[in-house]
């Protein structure tokens, strides 16, 4: 968890700002928000896998990432595996996309 928090703190810094100057409380709040959002997405991964939600429109606010999750969990071995895939897709997007704040609503 500490490594994940440190990685997130580095991700929110601009190119010229050093990681040490990040407000630890702001980083902790951001981390908590990201975790809460990713838990939502992980839950929806299981829901898609079980076939309860067929269209991204049925899960408001999760539009683009839900499309990725829906397509990714098709081959999941179980509901737990579907949740794991969805969680990873969320984290991948958060850490690899500079526009992630527009993706996670």
C-alpha positions as CSV (number, residue, x, y, z in Angstrom):
1,X,0.0,0.0,0.0
2,X,2.9,2.4,0.8
3,X,4.4,1.7,-2.6
4,X,1.1,2.4,-4.3
5,X,0.7,5.7,-2.4
6,X,4.2,6.7,-3.3
7,X,3.6,5.9,-7.0
8,X,0.4,7.9,-7.0
9,X,2.2,10.9,-5.3
10,X,4.8,10.7,-8.1
11,X,2.1,10.6,-10.8
12,X,0.3,13.7,-9.6
13,X,3.5,15.8,-9.7
14,X,4.2,17.9,-12.7
15,X,7.5,17.5,-14.5
16,X,9.3,20.3,-12.6
17,X,7.9,19.5,-9.2
18,X,9.7,17.1,-6.9
19,X,7.8,14.3,-5.2
20,X,8.9,15.6,-1.8
21,X,6.9,18.8,-2.3
22,X,3.6,16.9,-2.6
23,X,1.2,17.6,0.2
24,X,0.9,14.1,1.9
25,X,-2.7,14.8,3.0
26,X,-3.7,15.7,-0.6
27,X,-1.9,12.6,-1.8
28,X,-3.7,10.4,0.8
29,X,-7.1,11.9,-0.1
30,X,-6.4,11.3,-3.8
31,X,-5.3,7.8,-3.1
32,X,-8.5,7.1,-1.1
33,X,-10.6,8.5,-3.9
34,X,-8.8,6.4,-6.5
35,X,-9.3,3.3,-4.4
36,X,-13.0,4.0,-3.9
37,X,-13.5,4.5,-7.6
38,X,-11.5,1.4,-8.5
39,X,-13.6,-0.6,-6.1
40,X,-16.7,0.6,-8.0
41,X,-15.1,-0.5,-11.3
42,X,-14.0,-3.8,-9.8
43,X,-17.6,-4.5,-8.7
44,X,-18.9,-3.6,-12.2
45,X,-16.3,-6.1,-13.6
46,X,-18.0,-8.9,-11.7
47,X,-21.5,-7.5,-12.7
48,X,-20.5,-7.5,-16.4
49,X,-18.9,-11.0,-16.1
50,X,-22.2,-12.4,-14.6
51,X,-24.1,-10.8,-17.4
52,X,-26.3,-8.6,-15.2
53,X,-25.2,-5.4,-17.1
54,X,-25.1,-5.7,-20.8
55,X,-24.5,-2.0,-21.8
56,X,-22.2,0.6,-20.4
57,X,-25.3,2.9,-20.3
58,X,-26.8,0.8,-17.6
59,X,-24.0,1.8,-15.2
60,X,-24.0,5.6,-15.3
61,X,-20.8,7.5,-14.8
62,X,-18.6,4.5,-15.7
63,X,-19.0,4.9,-19.5
64,X,-15.5,4.6,-21.2
65,X,-13.8,2.4,-18.6
66,X,-16.8,0.1,-18.4
67,X,-16.5,-0.6,-22.1
68,X,-12.9,-1.7,-21.5
69,X,-13.9,-3.7,-18.5
70,X,-16.9,-5.4,-20.2
71,X,-14.7,-6.5,-23.1
72,X,-11.8,-7.6,-20.8
73,X,-13.8,-9.7,-18.4
74,X,-15.4,-11.9,-21.0
75,X,-12.7,-14.5,-20.6
76,X,-12.5,-14.3,-16.8
77,X,-12.5,-17.7,-15.1
78,X,-14.6,-16.6,-12.1
79,X,-16.3,-13.6,-10.5
80,X,-13.1,-13.0,-8.4
81,X,-11.0,-13.1,-11.6
82,X,-13.4,-10.6,-13.2
83,X,-13.0,-8.2,-10.2
84,X,-9.2,-8.6,-10.4
85,X,-9.2,-7.8,-14.1
86,X,-11.5,-4.7,-13.6
87,X,-9.3,-3.5,-10.7
88,X,-6.2,-3.8,-12.8
89,X,-7.8,-2.0,-15.8
90,X,-8.7,0.9,-13.5
91,X,-5.2,1.1,-12.0
92,X,-3.6,0.8,-15.4
93,X,-5.6,3.7,-16.6
94,X,-5.1,5.9,-13.6
95,X,-1.3,5.4,-13.6
96,X,-0.8,5.4,-17.4
97,X,-3.1,8.1,-18.6
98,X,-2.6,11.8,-17.9
99,X,-6.3,12.4,-18.5
100,X,-7.5,9.9,-15.9
101,X,-9.3,12.5,-13.9
102,X,-11.7,12.8,-16.9
103,X,-12.1,9.1,-17.0
104,X,-13.0,8.5,-13.4
105,X,-16.2,10.3,-12.4
